[in-house]
Amino acid sequence: MSDDSVRSAKKAMRERILTARAALGPERRAELSVRVTERLLALPDYDGAECVLGYASFGTELDTAEFLFRTLSWGKTLVLP
């Protein structure tokens, strides 16, 4: 694949993902946020980590507030971009 075709494919994939994410209703987004948070917190690598990289969600992104709160409350160092 050429660089241009890779860029085009990545752009199309990103647009599909953003469209699908925007189509989620608030209830479904909240449900998925809980599921993702619980799966992350259950990872052995997370359990053993002293420092965790996260992000503060906004817009139609899955809500990371609970993940961030629990990371800090468990005494881990939290790094955000």
N, C-alpha and C positions, 0 to 999 in steps of 0.2 A: 504494500500500500504506500502511496505517496504521502508526503506530509500534508498536502491539501486534502486528500481523501480522509486521512485520519482526523484532521481538524473538523471536517464536515460531519463525519460520523459521530465524533464526540459532541459536537454542537447539537445534532439531532437527538442524541440520547439524552442529553441534559434537558432539552426542551420537553421531551416525552416524560421524563421523571418529574420535572417541575409542574407540568400540566396535571399529572396523576396526583401529585402531592396536594396541589391546590384544590382538586376535586374532593378530597377527603372532608367529610363533615367534622364538626368540632368533637362530637362524641367518639367517632372512630379515631381521630387524631389523639384524643386523650387516652383511649384504650391502648393504642399502639405505643404511646409514650410510656405508659406504665410497663408494658411488656418489654420494651427495649431496656428501660432502666433496670428492671429486675434481672434480665439476662446479663447485662453488663456487671451489675453488682455481684452476681453469682460466679463470675469468672475467677478461676484460681489466680491468674495473673493480676487481676484487680485486687483481690484479697491481699496478695503479697506486696503490692505496690505502696511505696511511701509517697510518690509524686504521681499525679494523674493529670493528663491533658484533657480538657473539655472545651465546650463552647457555650456561650449564652445564646439560646435560641430566640428567634423572632419571626414574625410573619407566620407562614404556613409550616415552618419547621416543627418537628416533634419537640415537645416541651422538655427541656433539660433541667428545669428548676429543681426537681426532686433529686436528680442525680447529683447536681452541684451541691445541694444542701447536705445530702447524706455523705458525700465525699468529705466535705469540710467537717461535719459533725463527728466523723470517724477519725479525725485528726490527721488526715492526709493533706499533703500540699497540693493545691489545685492551681493549675496554670491555664490561663485563658489567652487566646490570641488578641 
